[in-house]
Amino acid sequence: MAPPATERWCWALIIVLLSLFVQSSTAIYCGEEDCYALLGVAQDANASDIKRSYYKLSLEHHPDKNPDPESKKLFVKIATAYEILKDNETRAQYDYAIEHPSEVFYNTAQYYRAKYGHKSDPRAVLVGLLVVLSAFQYLNNVARYNEALATVKRTPAYKNRLKALELERTGGVSSKKKGPKQIDQKLQEELSNELDLQIKGAENPSIWDLLGVRFVLLPYTIIKLLVWYSSWVWRYKVKKAPYSLEDASYLTRRSLGVPLDTWTNLDEYKKEDLLQRRLWEKQNLENYYAEMRKESKRRR
């Protein structure tokens, strides 16, 4: 059986990331060559020796003075090596990479941090990160939702409801020769919309759930939460008003750890019974769980 789309996305991402880091720790600096060897100096050479050697070699291989194509390529390599070795921090990282070649991920991270970290606007980095994460989040949600929807459509319950919907739309007249795949596409779309809320754990993707959108709306969310909390304290802590039906339902759901969709699907009698028990009070909740345990033992 083929792996789910979500797993395939994850494995593809892992393979891409690994392909970026498989190369040697030192290869990201001067390619396959040694930066010190390119400048003709020893690893313990001081800054003056490195600078002197760079000027000498750059004059020798500068494209204006040496038209040889190979010399031009060497000139670029020499300039790259000097950029790395002239800076004490970058040189120290390069020396560490030489001495610890097995620490590929650490050396690679240090290199890119030094190369791009001080040049990048943190705000741009944050925006880019949020965009990338939101894109992966959306693709993942779409994949999960489509998988869940496809699973539901393969169930007998779905096919029966599809048949019932066809009978309802056609006034009870249906062709026996017509199979599920031949049923009007419009009817299938209408039934799919009815099933959206019944797919647990894979809600229809929405931009409002994306990490980037939530981050942008964070100030509004915080203000809204503060207003709601202040209103709650004033109404129920200060004025001692009785809980409204909506707030009592919220407290009951929170006490029982019941998701909103599960609470919505409960019958009204069960909801009323739970609300009257005032389960947000600790003793009442403990008594309720004790009753449930006794009822479970009795049924056994």
Salt bridges, closest charged atoms under 4 A:
GLU33 OE2 - LYS77 NZ 2.60
ASP49 OD1 - ARG52 NH1 2.85
GLU60 OE2 - HIS61 NE2 3.75
ASP64 OD2 - HIS62 ND1 3.62
GLU70 OE2 - LYS73 NZ 3.85
GLU83 OE2 - LYS86 NZ 3.26
GLU89 OE2 - ARG113 NH2 3.17
ASP121 OD2 - ARG123 NH2 2.96
GLU166 OE1 - LYS163 NZ 3.48
GLU166 OE2 - LYS178 NZ 3.76
GLU168 OE2 - ARG169 NH1 3.31
GLU190 OE1 - ARG169 NH2 3.02
GLU194 OE1 - ARG161 NH2 3.24
ASP209 OD1 - ARG214 NH2 3.52
ASP247 OD2 - ARG235 NH1 3.50
GLU268 OE2 - LYS271 NZ 3.70
ASP273 OD2 - ARG277 NE 3.22
GLU281 OE2 - ARG278 NE 3.03
GLU291 OE1 - ARG277 NH1 3.00
GLU295 OE2 - ARG298 NH2 2.49
GLU295 OE2 - ARG299 NE 3.17
